Amino acid sequence: MNSSITPRLPGIRFVHSPGPTRVPDEVMHAMQRPMTDLADPRVAALIVACEKGMKELLNSPSSDVYFYASNGHGVWEAVAANLGSDNHSLLIAGSGHFSDQWAIQTQGLGLSVIRTPHQDGQRIDVSAIEAALKADTAHRISAVMAVHTDTASGMTSDLAAIRQAIDRTGHPALYVVDVVASLAAAPFDMDALGVDVCLGSSQKGLMMPPGLGFVAANAKAFAWSIQHAKPRFYWSWQERKTDNQSAKFCGTPPLAHLAGLEVSLGLLKAEGLEAVHARHQRLGGAVQAAVRCWATAGAVKLHCKDPLGFSTSVTAVEVSPGIDPEALRVVAREKFQVAMAGGLGPLAGRVFRIGHLGDMNEPMILGALAGIEAAMTVQKIPYGPNGMAAAIAYLAQHTP
Ligand SMILES: *Cc1c(COP(=O)(O)O)cnc(C)c1O
Protein backbone atom coordinates (compact mmCIF):
# COMPACT_ATOMS: atom_id res chain seq x y z
CA MET A 1 0.00 0.00 0.00
CA ASN A 2 1.14 3.53 -0.76
CA SER A 3 2.51 4.79 2.58
CA SER A 4 1.04 8.28 2.10
CA ILE A 5 -2.48 6.84 2.30
CA THR A 6 -3.82 6.60 5.84
CA PRO A 7 -5.18 3.06 6.31
CA ARG A 8 -8.14 4.00 8.45
CA LEU A 9 -9.72 7.35 9.13
CA PRO A 10 -12.00 7.82 12.13
CA GLY A 11 -15.72 8.27 11.73
CA ILE A 12 -17.97 7.81 8.73
CA ARG A 13 -16.61 8.27 5.22
CA PHE A 14 -18.99 10.11 2.93
CA VAL A 15 -19.35 8.22 -0.33
CA HIS A 16 -20.62 10.66 -2.93
CA SER A 17 -19.62 8.83 -6.03
CA PRO A 18 -22.62 8.08 -8.27
CA GLY A 19 -21.75 4.41 -8.01
CA PRO A 20 -20.61 2.50 -6.17
CA THR A 21 -22.88 4.01 -3.55
CA ARG A 22 -23.27 3.34 0.16
CA VAL A 23 -24.49 -0.15 0.99
CA PRO A 24 -26.99 -0.26 3.90
CA ASP A 25 -26.08 -2.55 6.81
CA GLU A 26 -29.19 -4.67 6.17
CA VAL A 27 -27.96 -5.43 2.66
CA MET A 28 -24.41 -6.17 3.84
CA HIS A 29 -25.71 -8.57 6.48
CA ALA A 30 -27.89 -10.40 3.97
CA MET A 31 -24.90 -10.85 1.69
CA GLN A 32 -23.02 -12.58 4.51
CA ARG A 33 -25.56 -15.41 4.67
CA PRO A 34 -23.90 -18.83 4.44
CA MET A 35 -23.84 -20.53 1.05
CA THR A 36 -26.05 -23.51 0.40
CA ASP A 37 -26.40 -26.23 -2.22
CA LEU A 38 -28.27 -25.20 -5.32
CA ALA A 39 -31.07 -27.72 -4.81
CA ASP A 40 -32.00 -26.02 -1.54
CA PRO A 41 -35.51 -24.63 -2.13
CA ARG A 42 -34.38 -21.35 -0.59
CA VAL A 43 -32.27 -20.71 -3.69
CA ALA A 44 -35.24 -20.94 -6.02
CA ALA A 45 -37.34 -18.86 -3.63
CA LEU A 46 -34.63 -16.18 -3.53
CA ILE A 47 -34.40 -15.98 -7.32
CA VAL A 48 -38.16 -15.80 -7.70
CA ALA A 49 -38.37 -13.08 -5.03
CA CYS A 50 -35.70 -11.01 -6.80
CA GLU A 51 -37.47 -11.34 -10.15
CA LYS A 52 -40.78 -10.37 -8.60
CA GLY A 53 -39.26 -7.40 -6.79
CA MET A 54 -37.52 -6.14 -9.93
CA LYS A 55 -40.73 -6.38 -11.97
CA GLU A 56 -42.49 -4.36 -9.30
CA LEU A 57 -39.72 -1.77 -9.24
CA LEU A 58 -39.83 -1.46 -13.04
CA ASN A 59 -43.63 -1.56 -13.03
CA SER A 60 -43.61 -4.22 -15.72
CA PRO A 61 -45.38 -7.35 -14.47
CA SER A 62 -45.19 -9.17 -17.78
CA SER A 63 -41.54 -8.55 -18.73
CA ASP A 64 -38.91 -11.17 -17.99
CA VAL A 65 -35.98 -10.22 -15.78
CA TYR A 66 -32.57 -11.77 -16.46
CA PHE A 67 -29.81 -11.41 -13.87
CA TYR A 68 -26.13 -11.62 -14.76
CA ALA A 69 -23.08 -11.81 -12.52
CA SER A 70 -21.68 -8.69 -14.17
CA ASN A 71 -21.41 -4.93 -14.02
CA GLY A 72 -23.27 -2.46 -16.24
CA HIS A 73 -20.89 -2.97 -19.15
CA GLY A 74 -21.69 -6.66 -18.96
CA VAL A 75 -25.39 -6.07 -19.40
CA TRP A 76 -24.68 -3.73 -22.32
CA GLU A 77 -23.10 -6.80 -23.86
CA ALA A 78 -26.11 -8.93 -22.89
CA VAL A 79 -28.37 -6.52 -24.78
CA ALA A 80 -26.07 -6.49 -27.81
CA ALA A 81 -25.92 -10.29 -27.79
CA ASN A 82 -29.70 -10.62 -27.76
CA LEU A 83 -30.48 -7.79 -30.17
CA GLY A 84 -27.45 -7.94 -32.47
CA SER A 85 -28.07 -8.85 -36.09
CA ASP A 86 -25.96 -8.54 -39.22
CA ASN A 87 -28.96 -7.22 -41.13
CA HIS A 88 -29.87 -4.41 -38.74
CA SER A 89 -28.42 -1.34 -37.05
CA LEU A 90 -28.79 -0.16 -33.47
CA LEU A 91 -29.44 3.55 -32.98
CA ILE A 92 -27.70 4.84 -29.84
CA ALA A 93 -28.92 8.30 -28.85
CA GLY A 94 -26.13 10.69 -27.93
CA SER A 95 -26.34 11.69 -24.27
CA GLY A 96 -22.68 12.01 -23.22
CA HIS A 97 -19.86 9.75 -22.13
CA PHE A 98 -22.03 6.73 -21.36
CA SER A 99 -23.77 6.72 -24.74
CA ASP A 100 -20.33 7.11 -26.35
CA GLN A 101 -18.99 4.09 -24.47
CA TRP A 102 -22.14 2.07 -25.13
CA ALA A 103 -21.76 2.75 -28.86
CA ILE A 104 -18.02 1.95 -28.88
CA GLN A 105 -18.58 -1.33 -27.04
CA THR A 106 -21.48 -2.34 -29.29
CA GLN A 107 -19.49 -1.51 -32.41
CA GLY A 108 -16.60 -3.48 -30.96
CA LEU A 109 -18.81 -6.57 -31.18
CA GLY A 110 -19.00 -6.06 -34.92
CA LEU A 111 -22.51 -4.61 -34.89
CA SER A 112 -23.66 -1.67 -36.95
CA VAL A 113 -24.37 1.37 -34.77
CA ILE A 114 -25.92 4.69 -35.73
CA ARG A 115 -25.36 7.56 -33.32
CA THR A 116 -27.21 10.84 -32.95
CA PRO A 117 -25.20 13.94 -32.03
CA HIS A 118 -25.11 15.30 -28.50
CA GLN A 119 -24.53 18.80 -27.18
CA ASP A 120 -22.68 19.51 -23.96
CA GLY A 121 -25.03 20.32 -21.07
CA GLN A 122 -28.16 19.34 -23.03
CA ARG A 123 -30.49 16.37 -22.86
CA ILE A 124 -30.87 13.80 -25.65
CA ASP A 125 -31.87 15.48 -28.92
CA VAL A 126 -35.19 13.79 -29.60
CA SER A 127 -35.63 15.41 -33.01
CA ALA A 128 -32.38 13.79 -34.21
CA ILE A 129 -33.78 10.37 -33.28
CA GLU A 130 -37.00 11.14 -35.10
CA ALA A 131 -35.11 12.28 -38.21
CA ALA A 132 -32.96 9.12 -38.24
CA LEU A 133 -36.03 6.90 -37.98
CA LYS A 134 -37.84 8.84 -40.71
CA ALA A 135 -34.86 8.46 -43.02
CA ASP A 136 -34.78 4.72 -42.35
CA THR A 137 -37.58 3.76 -44.73
CA ALA A 138 -36.22 0.20 -45.09
CA HIS A 139 -36.53 -0.28 -41.30
CA ARG A 140 -32.94 -1.40 -40.85
CA ILE A 141 -32.81 0.19 -37.39
CA SER A 142 -33.89 -2.53 -34.99
CA ALA A 143 -33.69 -0.58 -31.74
CA VAL A 144 -33.48 2.95 -30.36
CA MET A 145 -31.20 2.82 -27.33
CA ALA A 146 -31.07 5.66 -24.80
CA VAL A 147 -29.31 6.32 -21.51
CA HIS A 148 -31.86 7.66 -19.01
CA THR A 149 -29.36 9.42 -16.75
CA ASP A 150 -25.95 10.02 -18.28
CA THR A 151 -23.91 9.82 -15.12
CA ALA A 152 -20.93 11.68 -16.59
CA SER A 153 -22.90 14.87 -17.26
CA GLY A 154 -25.42 14.46 -14.42
CA MET A 155 -28.28 14.84 -16.87
CA THR A 156 -31.54 12.96 -17.23
CA SER A 157 -33.33 12.80 -20.58
CA ASP A 158 -37.03 12.72 -21.37
CA LEU A 159 -37.91 9.08 -22.03
CA ALA A 160 -41.58 9.78 -22.81
CA ALA A 161 -40.57 12.29 -25.50
CA ILE A 162 -38.37 9.65 -27.16
CA ARG A 163 -41.24 7.16 -27.10
CA GLN A 164 -43.54 9.75 -28.69
CA ALA A 165 -40.96 10.47 -31.39
CA ILE A 166 -40.69 6.77 -32.24
CA ASP A 167 -44.48 6.53 -32.38
CA ARG A 168 -44.81 9.61 -34.59
CA THR A 169 -42.63 7.97 -37.24
CA GLY A 170 -44.53 4.66 -37.08
CA HIS A 171 -41.13 2.93 -37.04
CA PRO A 172 -41.18 -0.60 -35.55
CA ALA A 173 -37.83 -0.25 -33.72
CA LEU A 174 -37.60 -1.60 -30.19
CA TYR A 175 -37.00 0.91 -27.40
CA VAL A 176 -34.06 0.07 -25.10
CA VAL A 177 -33.16 2.14 -22.03
CA ASP A 178 -30.08 2.12 -19.78
CA VAL A 179 -31.38 2.81 -16.25
CA VAL A 180 -28.10 1.97 -14.50
CA ALA A 181 -27.84 5.39 -12.84
CA SER A 182 -31.49 6.39 -12.61
CA LEU A 183 -33.34 3.35 -11.29
CA ALA A 184 -34.67 3.94 -7.78
CA ALA A 185 -33.61 7.60 -8.00
CA ALA A 186 -35.95 8.93 -10.70
CA PRO A 187 -39.35 7.67 -11.85
CA PHE A 188 -39.12 4.92 -14.47
CA ASP A 189 -42.25 3.05 -15.47
CA MET A 190 -41.20 0.52 -18.11
CA ASP A 191 -44.64 -0.40 -19.46
CA ALA A 192 -46.16 3.07 -19.35
CA LEU A 193 -43.13 4.45 -21.21
CA GLY A 194 -43.42 1.74 -23.84
CA VAL A 195 -39.87 0.54 -23.14
CA ASP A 196 -39.18 -2.92 -24.55
CA VAL A 197 -35.84 -3.57 -22.86
CA CYS A 198 -34.12 -1.94 -19.92
CA LEU A 199 -30.87 -2.72 -18.18
CA GLY A 200 -29.24 -1.81 -14.90
CA SER A 201 -26.67 -2.82 -12.33
CA SER A 202 -26.46 -3.20 -8.61
CA GLN A 203 -24.09 -0.51 -7.34
CA LYS A 204 -26.06 2.67 -7.87
CA GLY A 205 -29.67 3.28 -6.83
CA LEU A 206 -30.03 -0.36 -5.83
CA MET A 207 -27.61 0.27 -2.92
CA MET A 208 -25.53 -2.87 -3.45
CA PRO A 209 -21.90 -3.66 -4.09
CA PRO A 210 -20.99 -3.83 -7.80
CA GLY A 211 -21.32 -7.19 -9.50
CA LEU A 212 -24.96 -7.87 -10.33
CA GLY A 213 -26.49 -6.73 -13.61
CA PHE A 214 -30.00 -7.18 -14.90
CA VAL A 215 -31.92 -6.88 -18.14
CA ALA A 216 -35.71 -6.77 -18.37
CA ALA A 217 -37.22 -7.60 -21.75
CA ASN A 218 -40.84 -7.74 -22.82
CA ALA A 219 -42.46 -10.29 -25.14
CA LYS A 220 -41.92 -8.13 -28.23
CA ALA A 221 -38.16 -7.90 -27.60
CA PHE A 222 -37.92 -11.61 -26.79
CA ALA A 223 -39.69 -12.53 -30.02
CA TRP A 224 -37.47 -10.18 -32.02
CA SER A 225 -34.38 -11.76 -30.49
CA ILE A 226 -35.46 -15.29 -31.37
CA GLN A 227 -36.24 -14.30 -34.92
CA HIS A 228 -33.27 -12.08 -35.79
CA ALA A 229 -30.38 -12.14 -33.33
CA LYS A 230 -27.01 -13.70 -34.09
CA PRO A 231 -25.98 -16.91 -32.29
CA ARG A 232 -25.32 -16.35 -28.60
CA PHE A 233 -25.18 -18.50 -25.51
CA TYR A 234 -24.02 -17.19 -22.14
CA TRP A 235 -26.08 -14.01 -22.39
CA SER A 236 -29.01 -15.59 -24.22
CA TRP A 237 -32.49 -14.74 -23.00
CA GLN A 238 -33.72 -17.88 -24.72
CA GLU A 239 -31.33 -20.09 -22.70
CA ARG A 240 -32.22 -18.31 -19.49
CA LYS A 241 -35.99 -18.14 -19.89
CA THR A 242 -36.72 -21.32 -17.96
CA ASP A 243 -38.16 -22.44 -14.66
CA ASN A 244 -34.96 -24.32 -13.91
CA GLN A 245 -33.54 -21.75 -11.49
CA SER A 246 -29.85 -22.51 -11.94
CA ALA A 247 -30.15 -22.62 -15.74
CA LYS A 248 -31.32 -19.01 -15.45
CA PHE A 249 -27.72 -18.09 -14.69
CA CYS A 250 -25.96 -20.36 -17.16
CA GLY A 251 -24.10 -21.74 -14.15
CA THR A 252 -23.97 -20.95 -10.46
CA PRO A 253 -26.15 -17.99 -9.43
CA PRO A 254 -24.46 -15.07 -7.62
CA LEU A 255 -26.17 -16.02 -4.36
CA ALA A 256 -24.73 -13.32 -2.12
CA HIS A 257 -25.72 -10.57 -4.51
CA LEU A 258 -29.22 -11.98 -4.90
CA ALA A 259 -29.59 -12.13 -1.12
CA GLY A 260 -28.54 -8.47 -0.96
CA LEU A 261 -30.88 -7.50 -3.77
CA GLU A 262 -33.87 -9.10 -2.09
CA VAL A 263 -33.21 -6.94 0.96
CA SER A 264 -32.50 -3.74 -0.98
CA LEU A 265 -35.72 -4.17 -2.96
CA GLY A 266 -37.50 -4.63 0.37
CA LEU A 267 -35.98 -1.42 1.73
CA LEU A 268 -37.14 0.54 -1.33
CA LYS A 269 -40.61 -0.93 -1.05
CA ALA A 270 -40.85 -0.18 2.65
CA GLU A 271 -39.88 3.46 2.12
CA GLY A 272 -42.26 3.66 -0.85
CA LEU A 273 -41.01 4.32 -4.36
CA GLU A 274 -42.59 7.77 -4.55
CA ALA A 275 -40.92 8.73 -1.29
CA VAL A 276 -37.61 7.36 -2.59
CA HIS A 277 -37.88 9.49 -5.72
CA ALA A 278 -38.93 12.57 -3.72
CA ARG A 279 -35.96 12.09 -1.40
CA HIS A 280 -33.56 11.96 -4.34
CA GLN A 281 -35.19 15.04 -5.85
CA ARG A 282 -34.84 16.87 -2.54
CA LEU A 283 -31.20 15.92 -1.95
CA GLY A 284 -30.24 16.76 -5.53
CA GLY A 285 -32.06 20.07 -5.27
CA ALA A 286 -30.12 20.94 -2.13
CA VAL A 287 -26.80 20.23 -3.86
CA GLN A 288 -27.80 22.35 -6.84
CA ALA A 289 -28.93 25.19 -4.56
CA ALA A 290 -25.49 25.19 -2.93
CA VAL A 291 -23.62 25.09 -6.24
CA ARG A 292 -25.66 28.06 -7.54
CA CYS A 293 -24.35 30.09 -4.59
CA TRP A 294 -20.78 28.84 -5.08
CA ALA A 295 -21.03 29.83 -8.74
CA THR A 296 -21.40 33.54 -7.95
CA ALA A 297 -17.62 33.77 -7.45
CA GLY A 298 -17.08 32.65 -11.04
CA ALA A 299 -14.81 29.60 -10.53
CA VAL A 300 -17.34 26.76 -10.48
CA LYS A 301 -20.81 26.31 -11.99
CA LEU A 302 -23.49 23.74 -12.72
CA HIS A 303 -22.70 21.80 -15.90
CA CYS A 304 -26.34 21.14 -16.82
CA LYS A 305 -27.73 23.93 -19.01
CA ASP A 306 -31.29 22.61 -19.27
CA PRO A 307 -33.45 23.38 -16.21
CA LEU A 308 -35.44 20.18 -16.89
CA GLY A 309 -32.32 18.05 -17.25
CA PHE A 310 -30.94 17.94 -13.70
CA SER A 311 -30.39 14.41 -12.51
CA THR A 312 -31.68 13.34 -9.11
CA SER A 313 -28.66 10.98 -8.87
CA VAL A 314 -25.60 13.14 -9.47
CA THR A 315 -24.66 16.77 -10.04
CA ALA A 316 -21.74 17.69 -12.31
CA VAL A 317 -19.91 20.86 -11.30
CA GLU A 318 -17.82 22.52 -13.98
CA VAL A 319 -14.59 24.26 -13.00
CA SER A 320 -12.94 27.20 -14.76
CA PRO A 321 -9.76 26.59 -16.76
CA GLY A 322 -6.74 26.45 -14.46
CA ILE A 323 -8.60 24.68 -11.65
CA ASP A 324 -7.76 21.02 -11.18
CA PRO A 325 -10.84 19.07 -10.11
CA GLU A 326 -8.74 15.96 -9.51
CA ALA A 327 -6.61 17.75 -6.91
CA LEU A 328 -9.82 18.98 -5.26
CA ARG A 329 -11.14 15.41 -5.13
CA VAL A 330 -7.97 14.19 -3.41
CA VAL A 331 -8.20 16.91 -0.74
CA ALA A 332 -11.93 16.31 -0.26
CA ARG A 333 -11.40 12.56 0.14
CA GLU A 334 -8.17 12.47 2.12
CA LYS A 335 -8.63 15.50 4.37
CA PHE A 336 -12.40 15.83 4.66
CA GLN A 337 -13.63 12.27 4.04
CA VAL A 338 -15.86 13.18 1.14
CA ALA A 339 -15.38 10.87 -1.85
CA MET A 340 -16.62 12.55 -5.02
CA ALA A 341 -16.33 11.49 -8.65
CA GLY A 342 -14.29 13.14 -11.38
CA GLY A 343 -14.90 13.92 -15.04
CA LEU A 344 -15.13 11.16 -17.64
CA GLY A 345 -14.36 11.25 -21.36
CA PRO A 346 -14.64 14.78 -22.77
CA LEU A 347 -15.42 16.12 -19.27
CA ALA A 348 -12.21 14.74 -17.72
CA GLY A 349 -10.43 17.59 -15.94
CA ARG A 350 -13.43 19.88 -16.47
CA VAL A 351 -15.84 18.75 -13.77
CA PHE A 352 -16.18 17.12 -10.39
CA ARG A 353 -19.36 15.25 -9.61
CA ILE A 354 -21.33 15.00 -6.40
CA GLY A 355 -23.35 11.80 -6.15
CA HIS A 356 -26.59 11.98 -4.18
CA LEU A 357 -28.14 8.63 -4.86
CA GLY A 358 -28.82 5.50 -2.93
CA ASP A 359 -28.82 5.14 0.83
CA MET A 360 -28.57 8.83 1.60
CA ASN A 361 -30.20 11.45 3.80
CA GLU A 362 -30.18 15.17 4.56
CA PRO A 363 -27.31 15.42 7.09
CA MET A 364 -25.14 13.29 4.80
CA ILE A 365 -25.71 15.78 1.97
CA LEU A 366 -25.05 18.75 4.25
CA GLY A 367 -21.89 17.07 5.55
CA ALA A 368 -20.69 16.40 2.02
CA LEU A 369 -21.35 19.96 0.87
CA ALA A 370 -19.53 21.36 3.90
CA GLY A 371 -16.59 19.02 3.30
CA ILE A 372 -16.41 20.14 -0.33
CA GLU A 373 -16.48 23.79 0.73
CA ALA A 374 -13.63 23.06 3.12
CA ALA A 375 -11.68 21.35 0.33
CA MET A 376 -12.30 24.30 -2.01
CA THR A 377 -11.02 26.60 0.73
CA VAL A 378 -7.82 24.56 1.09
CA GLN A 379 -7.39 24.56 -2.69
CA LYS A 380 -8.01 28.33 -2.83
CA ILE A 381 -10.86 27.84 -5.27
CA PRO A 382 -13.09 30.92 -4.95
CA TYR A 383 -16.71 30.14 -4.16
CA GLY A 384 -19.66 32.39 -3.44
CA PRO A 385 -21.15 32.59 0.08
CA ASN A 386 -24.32 31.06 1.55
CA GLY A 387 -24.11 27.71 -0.23
CA MET A 388 -24.70 25.78 2.99
CA ALA A 389 -27.53 28.12 4.01
CA ALA A 390 -29.17 27.68 0.60
CA ALA A 391 -28.94 23.88 0.87
CA ILE A 392 -30.44 23.96 4.37
CA ALA A 393 -33.23 26.29 3.24
CA TYR A 394 -33.98 24.03 0.27
CA LEU A 395 -34.18 20.96 2.48
CA ALA A 396 -36.30 22.74 5.06
CA GLN A 397 -38.71 23.90 2.36
CA HIS A 398 -39.01 20.54 0.61
CA THR A 399 -39.08 18.13 3.53
CA PRO A 400 -42.50 16.46 3.71
C1 LIG B 1 -22.28 3.26 -14.23
C2 LIG B 1 -22.96 3.25 -15.53
C3 LIG B 1 -22.75 2.24 -16.50
C4 LIG B 1 -21.69 1.21 -16.38
O1 LIG B 1 -21.82 0.43 -15.27
P1 LIG B 1 -20.57 -0.40 -14.72
O2 LIG B 1 -21.18 -1.21 -13.65
O3 LIG B 1 -19.57 0.59 -14.24
O4 LIG B 1 -20.04 -1.23 -15.84
C5 LIG B 1 -23.54 2.26 -17.62
N1 LIG B 1 -24.45 3.20 -17.83
C6 LIG B 1 -24.65 4.20 -16.94
C7 LIG B 1 -25.69 5.23 -17.22
C8 LIG B 1 -23.91 4.25 -15.78
O5 LIG B 1 -24.11 5.24 -14.90
The ligand as an SDF file (V2000), in Angstrom:
LIG
                    3D

 15 15  0  0  0  0  0  0  0  0999 V2000
  -22.2770    3.2610  -14.2280 C   0  0  0  0  0  0  0  0  0  0  0  0
  -22.9620    3.2450  -15.5310 C   0  0  0  0  0  0  0  0  0  0  0  0
  -22.7530    2.2440  -16.5000 C   0  0  0  0  0  0  0  0  0  0  0  0
  -21.6950    1.2100  -16.3780 C   0  0  0  0  0  0  0  0  0  0  0  0
  -21.8200    0.4350  -15.2750 O   0  0  0  0  0  0  0  0  0  0  0  0
  -20.5650   -0.4030  -14.7150 P   0  0  0  0  0  0  0  0  0  0  0  0
  -21.1830   -1.2140  -13.6530 O   0  0  0  0  0  0  0  0  0  0  0  0
  -19.5740    0.5890  -14.2420 O   0  0  0  0  0  0  0  0  0  0  0  0
  -20.0360   -1.2270  -15.8400 O   0  0  0  0  0  0  0  0  0  0  0  0
  -23.5370    2.2560  -17.6240 C   0  0  0  0  0  0  0  0  0  0  0  0
  -24.4500    3.2000  -17.8290 N   0  0  0  0  0  0  0  0  0  0  0  0
  -24.6510    4.1990  -16.9440 C   0  0  0  0  0  0  0  0  0  0  0  0
  -25.6860    5.2270  -17.2220 C   0  0  0  0  0  0  0  0  0  0  0  0
  -23.9140    4.2450  -15.7770 C   0  0  0  0  0  0  0  0  0  0  0  0
  -24.1080    5.2420  -14.9010 O   0  0  0  0  0  0  0  0  0  0  0  0
  1  2  1  0
  2  3  1  0
  2 14  2  0
  3  4  1  0
  3 10  2  0
  4  5  1  0
  5  6  1  0
  6  7  2  0
  6  8  1  0
  6  9  1  0
 10 11  1  0
 11 12  2  0
 12 13  1  0
 12 14  1  0
 14 15  1  0
M  END
$$$$
